[in-house]
Each structure stands twice: as structure tokens, then as C-alpha cells.
Amino acid sequence: MDAEDLLLREFLGIRDAHVTAASARWIRSQQREDGAWPTFHGGPGDLSATIEAYVALRLAGDEPDQAHMQLAAKWSRGEGGVAASRVFTRIWLALFGWWSWDDLPEMPPEVIFLPKWMPLNIYSFGCWARQTIVPLTVVGAHRPVRPAPFGIDELHLDPGRPNPKRRRKSITSWDGVFQRLDQVLHVYRRFSPRMVRRSAMNACARWIIERQEADGCWGGIQPPAVYSVIALHLLGYDLDHPVVKAGLDSLDRFAVWPEEGVRMIEACQSPVWDTCLAAIALADAGVPADDPALIKAADWMLGEQITRPGDWSVQRPQLAPGGWAFEFHNDNYPDIDDTAEVVLALRRIDHPDRARLDSAIDKAVRWNVGMQSRNGAWGAFDADNTSSFPNRLPFCDFGEVIDPPSADVTAHVVEMLAALGLEHDGHTRRGIEWLLSEQEDSGAWFGRWGVNYIYGTGSAVPALAAAGLGPEHPSIRRAVDWLHEVQNADGGWGEDLRSYSEQEWAGRGHSTPSQTAWALMALLAAGERDTDSVERGVRWLAETQLPDGSWDEPYFTGTGFPRDFSINYHLYRMVFPLTALGRYVRSEPFGAGHPAVPAGAAATPPAPGTPGTVSPTTIASTGKGA
């Protein structure tokens, strides 16, 4: 993202020497000894990240004959060179004439016209993907080139043949079908009616502008904002146009200056998520429910509740709003995970305006339950966003592009419902059944938004325990056994991001405070408080705590896209250990010991599906692979 920020500024003609030098210092500091750049702390080199970092440093004045640049170029060639990089990297290269637009997958702006019932309509993509793809269709239709003052032959295996012909896949495979669809779209580009194309690009512009948030950003994250600014500029919006200027200003707010003369870019900012997790941690550590700090946090969270429709309304047009977003401003895209955790935080707080609190919780629960997918589980932003077709497009090789239900989000919703006394409600039971069916053969659960199986298991077990599954339930026992098995010799738990692609890393890695806390939260919920495993985990947290009360955690334990985009949440190293230690001291499984919401505060909400009547003792432990 640091490299792409410089590339954006170069493309728009607004790159200045001060920002360039500061960003280049940060980029250089992240290079590995072998010349590559990783996508996470301690990770292996990534080809696309390395190529983007290399060309950004070339813009900053680094010469190809400098030692660090030679190492980067050599490493890149060893991994296949530019031709083997992801589509998004090659789009950036095409913007500067380093790659041919003809050799990129086609994604026409006319996709904006596809109805929602049709495969590959924009709402079949996850919200983060559609916010990126819509502006990129405009960029691809224009095919702009701002010629760079240098070439990058050193990044190609064969500079005379930079894009070797790709092998055509069998028409009997889905990959082969979509490969041929891309060929058809290339032909369509040459013959598309001008009026249709112009109308499509105008529709894309309206769609983009309508989704700009109050702070000028799109989706609260950097990538959609970058491509939206480029697209609107190509459509004739000057850089001083209010929409574009607000977008550029929002991108500046992602910049962090960790030290003098060094500039880095944050992918996103997470105030709602941080606040609700911090409130839960403080409450579970014994801070009184009427403490002024908790009241202040509740007031802020209540003020952030979203009460207008968003993109989620396409699938749930009759559902009333009531969720929370992850960021300061992202009203188009509240998410189910934040909403569940905010409710769990609010119910721990003795707010003086109880009616206001109860009303907010009621709206949130109704919205969350209304977003339940047909299979009984919950995704992050949309309901039933499960089509596999978008993943097969040659254009979509940049990470997750759909938002199917996940174990961690579903677990947090089940936790929320159980905490409100709705553990026997049909929606809760369907969520439990889905969770049990998704348990891996190992006993763990996959973690979509945190790394990885430790996060998934640390989410699922407390939820199932809160919903009434006892310590002897087969699924709980299997999860406990797995956590015992993967505990590190030092007493902590850790899991490397490589577990998303290499199973031998599942539950394995350097011990970290947040992952140790997740494991402890699961074990405590499973009735394991007095076991040696828990005692060793608690001791590890106590012994690694810093004098100021915090913990050090350089490893990334948050997940944006498995395998492609990870996050180091700076509060994770504090809120989760505090939560785990607080529960250990109070000897309570999750959901116990907190005052119940008054009767009628959160009535059973209407939602798609038929309520079930399954008892916790009769739900089978099937296992994902059974």
C-alpha cells in the first residue's frame, strides 16, 4: 500500500519530494535480506509486493545498480518476474507503460447494468471487492498510460518477450470456461456500442459518488479510495473537484509517521472494533459497570449506530437498519461482526439512559438476525454472498472477493444471542448447527478474520458454551484436545499466517499475546480453568507483560484476506490478554456473571428462515469432514 500510494501520486501528478523520501525510507526498511518484500512481519517474500516496492523506489530515485535493488530484481526474476505477478500489480504497471493493457483480463463497466439475480452482477462480489471493481472497470475502459521515465526490463525473465503466452485451459474446466469468457470480453471491448459504454461509465460514476462516505473515503479502506479517485479523474473530475479532493484528503489520513522522516500507510482504521473490544476487556477485568470510562465508551458507540440502508439492503430490502461499521465513517457497510461485539459490550455497561441502550440493542439484534444466511450462518457484510463464480474470473486474483459465512462471525452472533437469553431461539440453534458442522477434523475451527485456527476456535468454543453446550460435549472436547496439542513449550500459543496455505502451520507459530488469550478464552469457557495448560498460558502472559502493562506483539494476528492481506491490530496485544486474565481471575466462562438485559429489551426478531427447536444436548457433533 505504501508503494501504491506513491504510484497513485505519480499518476495524478501530485507526488512531492518530502512524501516520496519518507515513504521510500519505510519501504526500504521492510525489505528482507534476500531482496524481497513480505506481506506480513516475518513472512516469506511476495512477488507482487516486491515488484510494486521496486518500481516505487525507482520513482523515489533508487537506481537499478544499487545493491538492494539488484537483490530485489534477482529475487523477482527467480519467482517468474512481472508475468507471474497478480493482476492488480500489472494494472499499476500498465498505468505507466510497463505492461500492455491488452495482456490484462477484461472487466467491462457494463457489468454495472447486470441485475442482481444474474451471475457476476456487482452485488455477487463482497462489498470490499465491488467497491474496488466498479472503479477499475472505468480505469480498464480508458486504458490510460502516463509513460514513466525508465523501463523495468530487469524484472522480466525475457525483456524481449515480457508476457509469454499463457497455457489455454480445458474448456471442460471452470477455469477454462472463464478464460474463454475473458477472450469474449476482449472482443466485446473492440465492438461495444459507444452509447452503451458511455452510459455504463456514467452509471459507474454515479455509483461511486453515491457511496463516498462523509470523510471522503470509500468503504473506510484504502484500495477502493485509490481506484475511485483514479476513475473519477479519468471521467473528467478535476483534482480540485469536491468529490476527488475529499477522496485525496481521506487517503492522507491513512498516513502514519512513526518517526521523523518516515511515512507508512495504514490499510484501515478500526475505532468501533477497538472500542467495543476494549469495553469488554475492562468489564471482564472487573471495572465497575457504571465506571465513567465505560459510560463514555457506550455513549460514543451509541452515537455510531447506523440507521440508514446500505448495500446490504439489496439482499434484505425490508430489513430495518441498526448495525455498526468497523471504521469512523462507513455507513454504507455496517458489519455483522462489529454489531455483535458492540452489543456484547453495551450489555456489560450500566448506562444511565437504559431506554436508549435497550433500543439500540433491539435494533442491532433485529438487524443481525435479519442478515442470517440461508445456511444458518453469518457472513461479515452481506447475506448469502456465496457464489463461487467471482473467484473464478481471471481478473480476481487479488484475494477474497466474496463474503460467505464464517465460523468466527457466526460464533460472535451466537454469543450475542445467547447473552441476551435467546440461546433457544431458532436462529441461534441454526447458527449452532452450522458451527458444529464446520468444525475441522482436527477439532479446530477456521478463522476468517483472525489468524487462524486459534482465532476460529477461540471464537467458537466460548459461543457454544454460552449457548448451553457443556464441557463434555464432543465438539468442545475435540476443540480442547486440539488446543492442548498445539500449545507451545513456553506455555503460550501462536499461529503463523502461512497456516492459510500450508496446513503444517495450523496452530503453530511463535507465541503471541492475542493468540494465547484466544486459546485461554476457549479453554476457560470449556471448564479447563484448573488445568496445567491454562496455568502455563496464564503464566506466559504474566511473564511477558511489559512494565507499562502492555505486551509486545510484532506478529500479525488479524486477517483481511487469507493468504493476501493481514493486519497488526495494535490493541489486540492488550484487550485480549486483559479479557482472558480477567475471566481467569473471575473463574467465569464467557457470558456468565453479567446482568441480563431487562425483559422485552431485545425481543426475538423477525428474519428469513423457520425457527428451530433443537436442544443443545441433541445437536450432533458431525465434524466438517464427516
N, C-alpha and C positions, 0 to 999 in steps of 0.2 A: 504493500500500500504506500510505503514511502517512495518507492520508485515510481509508481503510477501517479502519485501526486506531482512529482517533478515532470513526468511526461505530459500530464494534463496542462500544467502551466506553460510548458514549451509549446504545446499545440495551440493554446489560446493566445500565446504571445505575451504572457504576463509573468514569466519566470524572472526573478531578480537574484542578484548575486548573493545577497545575505541568506535568503531562504535556501538557495541551492547549496551553498557551502555548509550550512548547518545540517541539512538533510543528508548530504553526502558523507559527513562525518559519522552520522548514525548508521548509514548503510554500510560503510566500511567496517565499523565496529562489530557488525553482526556476521561478517564473513568467517567461514570455517577455515581451518588450516589447509584443507585440501583445495581451497579456492571457491567452494560452493557456498550458497546461502540456504539455510534451512527454513522451514515454515514454523518451527517452534523450538524453544530452548532445548538444546541437547539433541535435536533431531538430525536425521540424515539430510544431505543436500537435496534440494528440489530443483529440477531443471528449469521450470518456468520462472521461479523466483530468482534463480541465478541469472538468467538471460535478462530479465527486467532490471535487476540491480546493476548488471553490467552496462546496459545502454544508458541507464540513469547516470551512472558515474562517468560515462563518456560525455554526456551533456554537461556534467559538472567540471569537465576538463581533464579527467584522468586519461592517460594515454595507453593504447593497447600494448606498448612495450614495457610498461611498469610491471613489476613482479606480481602484484596481487591481481592485475588484470590478465596477465598471461596464465596464471593459475586458473582463473575463472573460465577463460576461453578454452583451455585444455580440458578442464573437467566437463564443460558443456558439450564439447565435441565427443568426449567419451560416453556421454549419455544419449547421443543421437543428434545433437545440435538443434538448431531452430526448428527443423522439420518435425522433431519429436515433442516440441513444446505444446502446451494446451492452446485451444482456440483463442481464448482471451488474450494470451500473450502475443499471438500472431496478429490479432486485431490491432493491438498497440503498435506493433512493428509496421503494419500496413499503413497506419496513420502517418508514418514518417518515410514511407517508400522503401522500407527494409523487407517487405513481403508483399506479394501480389494479392490484391483483393480477389482475383479470380480463383486463387487457391485456398479460399476460406469457405466454410459452409454458408449456405444462403438461408436467411431468415427474413422474409418479406414483411414490410409494415402492414400489408393486407391482413395479416393474422389478427389484427385488432378487430376485424369485422366478423370473425368466426363466432357463432352463437355458443352459449355455454354448454349446450348438450353435445357439441361436436368435439371429437378428439383434437387435442393440441390447441384448443382455444386458450387465451391467456390466463383464464382462471383455473386451468388444469395444472398450472405451474404453482409452486409455492410462492407466497407473497414476495419474498426477497428476490426470487428469480424473475417473476413477472415485472417487478419494478426495474430490473436491470435489462430484461429482454426487450421491453417496449421501446425504450430509447435507443437500444442497439440496433433495432430494425431500421430506425431512421438513419443512424450512422452508416449502416451497411448499404442502404439505398443510395446515399450520397457518395460513398466511397471517397472521402476526402484524402488528400495527401499533402502534408507540409514537409517538403524534402529536407532531410537532415544534412548537415554539412560534412558528414562522414559515413562510411559504409561499415558493415559488420561481417565482412567475409570470414573473419577469424572464428565466427560462431557457427559456420556451416561445415559439414563434412566435406562437401564438394562445392566451392563457391560458384563453379560454372553450372552446377545443377542443384540449386539450393532446395528444390522441392521434388525429390524423387517420387515417381508415380506410386500411389498407394494401391495395394492389392485389392482388387474387387472381391467383395464377399459374396457368398452364395445367396441367390435370390430366395432360397428356402429358409434362410435365417432372418430374424427380425433386423439384425444389423445390416444385412444385405438389402432388405426392403427399404430401410430408411436411407441407406446410401444412395439408392436409386431415386428416392423421393428428393434428395438433395440435388441430384442431377436435373430432375424435372424443374425444380425451383430455379436453378441457374438458367435454364431455357426460358422459363416464365419471365425472369428479370429482363431479358432482351426484348420480349414482346408484350410486356404488361401495358395495358392502356394508360395513357398519361393521366387522364382524368381520374381513373381509379387509384392510381399511385398517389396523385396529389391529394385526393380525398382521404386516403389512408394515412398519409403523413400528417395531414391536418387533424385527423381523429387522434393520432398518437400524441400530437402536441397538446390537444385538449385534455387527454387522459393524464399526461404527465403533469400539466399545470394544476389540474383538479386535485392531484394527490400531493402537492407540495405542502409541507407542514408549516405551522406558524413560525418556526425558527428558520425556515428557508430550506430545510433538508428534505430528503425523500426517504421514508422508511426508517429514519433515525440511524442509518448506517451509511458508510462512505461510498461503497460501489454504486448504488443507484443514483446517488447525487452526482458523482463524477460523470456518468454516462448521460444523465438527464441534462446537465449543463452543456455538454458537447452537442447533444441532439438539438436542443433549443437554439444554440448558437448557429448550427448549420441551417436551421429553419428560418434564420433571419433575425433572431433576437440578439440585439447588441449586448455587449458585456455590461453596459450600464443600465440595461432594462431591469426593472424592479425584480422580476422573477429570477433572472440569471444572477443579478448582483446578490440577491438573498441566498441563492444556492452557493455561490462562491464564498460568501461570508460564513455560511454554515460549515463549509469544508475547513475553513480556518480554525473553527472551534474544535476540530478533531486533532489539531496540532498540540503537542506537548513538548516543552523544553526542559528535559530532565537535568540539564546542566548548561552552563554558559556556552553558547555556540553550537549546541546540539539540538536538533529538532527531529521528533518522531511523530508518526501518525497513529492515533487510536482508531480501531475499526468501529467502535461503538462506545456509547456511554450508558450506564445501567443504573440510574438513580432509584427507580422504583424497585427493581430487583434487590439492590443493595439495602434499601431502607427496610423492606419487609423482612429480609433475612436477618438484618441487624436487630430489628424489634423482637423477632422470635428468639434470637440468641440471648438478648438481655432478659427477656421474660423467663426463659427456661433456666437462666443462670441465677434467678431469684430476685431480679429487680422488681419492686412492687408494681402491680398492675396500674396504679394511679400515679406512677412516677412522672414528673413533668416532661422528662425526655421522651417517654413513651407516648404521652398525650400529644406532644408536639409532632412526633412522627406520625401518629394517627391522623392528626389534622391535615398534615401535608398529603398523606396518602388519600384521604377522603377527597381532597381537592383535585386529585389527579384522576379520579374515576371518569371514564369516558362514557358520555351519554348520547352520542350520535352514531348513526350507522357508519360502516366502513366497507372495505372489500369483502369481508366475511358475510355481509348481507346478501351477496349474490347467491350463496347456497342456503342462507337462512333468512329470507326476506321478511318473515313475520316475527322474527325474534327481536325482542327489545334489547337495546344495548345495556352495558353495565360492567364491562371489563376494565382492566388496566393494561397499559403498554409497559414495555421494558424501559423506555427512554423518557426524557423530559417531554418531548413532543413527538408523538406518533399516533395521533388519534385515528388514522385510517386503519391501523393494525394493532389493536389490543391483542394480547395473547393469553391463552388459557392457563399457562404455567404461572405467569405473574399473578393472574387473578386468583388462582387457588392459594398461592403463598400469601398474598395480601390479606385474604380472608382469614387464613390461619394466624396471621399477625394481629389483625384487628380484634379477633375474638379473645386474645390474651390481654387486651387493654381495657381498663376500666375508664371509659371515656365519659366525661360529664354530660354530653349530649347523646344519651343512649339511643334515642329515637333515630337520630341521624346515622349513627353507626349501624343500627339494625336495618335501616332502609338500604344503606349501601351494600351490606352483606346480602340482603334479599335479592337485590338487582344482580349482584355478581353471581350468586348461586344459580339463579334462573338463566343467566346468560351462559355460564359454563356448562350447565347440564344441557341446555339447548344446542350447544356445539358438539355434543357427543356424536361420534361417527356411527355408521350403521353396524359396525362390528362390535360396538360396546365400548370402544376406547376413545382416546382423545389425541388429536394432533396438537400442534402449537398455536397455529393461527387460523386454520380453516377446518371445516368438517368434510370428511370423505374426500380428501385430496390425495387419492391413492392410485391414479392412473400411472402405469409404468411407461407409457408412450413418450412423455417428455424426456425421460432419462436416455432414450434410445436415439434422440436426434444428434447427428454429428456436431451440431452447434453447442450442445450442452455437455461439455466435458469439464466444467469448472467446479464441480461439486454437486451437492444435493440440490435438486431442482423441484422436488415435490415435498409435501408436508404430511406424510402418513402418520397415523397414531404411533406413539412411542410409549415404552414402559415407564419412563421417568415422569412424563407429563400425566399419563393416566394415573400413576400412583399418587401424584400430588393432588389430583382431583378427588380420588378415593379418600385420601387423608382428610381433605377438606369436608367432604360429605359426612364421613364418619365422625369428625369432630363436632359437627352440627347435629348429631343424633340421627342421621339419615343412613346409617350403615345397612339397614334392611330395605331401603328404597330400591326399586327395581333398577334404576340407573346405576346405583352403586354396585349392585350384585352383578350386573353385566360387565362393569369395569373390572370387578374382581375376577370373574370368569376369564376375561381376556388376559389379565395379568398372569393368571396361573397357566394359561395355555402358551404364554410367551416365555416361560422360564426355560432357560437353556438346559441341555442335558447335564451340564456341569453343576447346576444348581444356582447359577448366577442369572442376572437379567442384563440385557444390552442397554447401555446408556447413550441416548441420542444427543443430549445437550450437556453432558459432563463425561469425563474420562473415567472409565468407560463402563466395564462390568462392575467395578466397585461402586460407581455412581448409580448405575441402574439398580443394583442390589440394595444399596443404601437408601434408595427411594422406595423400592417395592416392599421390603420387609416391614418398615415402620407403618406403611399404609395398610398392609394386610393385617398387621397386629391391631391397628386402630379399628379396623373393620370387624374384628372379632375372631380372626384365626389365631389359635393358641400356639404356644411354643412347640407343642408336639405335632402340629400339622405337618404332613410330609414335605410340603413345599418350603415351609420355614426351616425344617431340619436340614434339607438339602442345601439351602442358602447358607445356613450356619456352618455346615461342614465345609462348604467351599471357602468361606471367609477364613476359617481356621487353617485351611490348606494353603492359602496364598499369603498368609501373614509373613512378613519379613522377619529375619533373625533378630533385627534390632527392636522388634516389637511393634513397629509401625506397618502401615500398608501404603502401597504405591502402585501405579499402573502407567506404563508408557503409552503415549499416543499411538505407537505402532500397533497396539492391540486391535485397532480398527482394520488393519490389513493383514496382520500376522498373529495367528491365534496363540502362538507360544508366549506372546506378551500379555495375554489376558490375565489381569490381576497381578501382573509382575512389573516391577519398576522401583526406582528409588522411593523410599518412604517420604510422603508429603503430609503436611498438617491437615489439609482438607480431605484427602482420601482416607487418612487414618480416622478422621472424625466420621466420615460416611460409614466406614466399616463398624465403628463403635456404635453409631446410632442404630444400625441394623441389629447388632448383637444385643444391645440393651433392650430394644423392642422385642427381641426374641427370648427374653428372660435369661440372658447369659451374663448378668452383671458380675457374678462372683466367680467367673471362670478365669483361668490363668491367661487366656487370650485377651480378655478385656483388661485385666490388671496390667498386662505388658503394654497394651495400646495406650492406656491412660498414663502409664509411666513414661512412655516415649514422648507423649505430648508435654508432660510436665518437664522433662529433661531438656527438650528442645525449645522451650519457650524462652524468648529473649527478655532481657532486663526490663524493657518498656512494656511487657505484657503481650507483645505480638509474636508472630512466628515468621520465619523466613521461608519463602516458597518460590524459587525461581522457575519451577516446572509448571507447564501449562496444564491445568486440570479442567478448564472449560472448553466446550466444543461448539463451534459454529456449524461447520460441515465436517462430518467424519472423513478423515484422510486428507482434507484440503485446507481447513481453516480452524484454528484453535485460538483460545482466549486465556489470558492470565488475569483472572479477576483478583484485584488487589485485596478485596475484603474477604475472599474465601478463606485465606490463611488465618483469619481471626474469627469470623462469625461461626463457621462450622466447628472448629475446636471448642469454642465457648459453648455452643449448643450441646455438643457431646459431653463435655465435662460437667455442664450444668445438670444434664439428665443423669449422669453417673452419680453425682453427689446427691441428687434428689431421688435417685433409685426409681425412676418412673419410665415406663415405656411411653412412646410418643402418643399424645392425645389424652393422657390421663392427668388428673390433678388440676385442670383448668376449669373455671366456672363455665357452665353451659350457657349458651345463648338463650334468653327467655323464650318461652313457648310462643310460637307464632312469628318469631323474628325472621325465620327462613323457611317458609312453607315449601313443601315438595313441589318443585317447579315443573311446568309442562315441557315436554321435549319429544322429539321423534322417538319411536320405539315403544314397545309394550313393557311395562314394569314386570319384573320377575319376582318370584317369591322363594328364591333359593336360600337355604340356611347355610351359614358358614361351615357347619360340620358335615354338610353333604356335598360340598364342592370338591370335585376330584382334582388331584394333582396329576395333570396329564404330562406336563413337560413339553417343550417346544418340539422336540424331536420324536415324541412318542407317536 
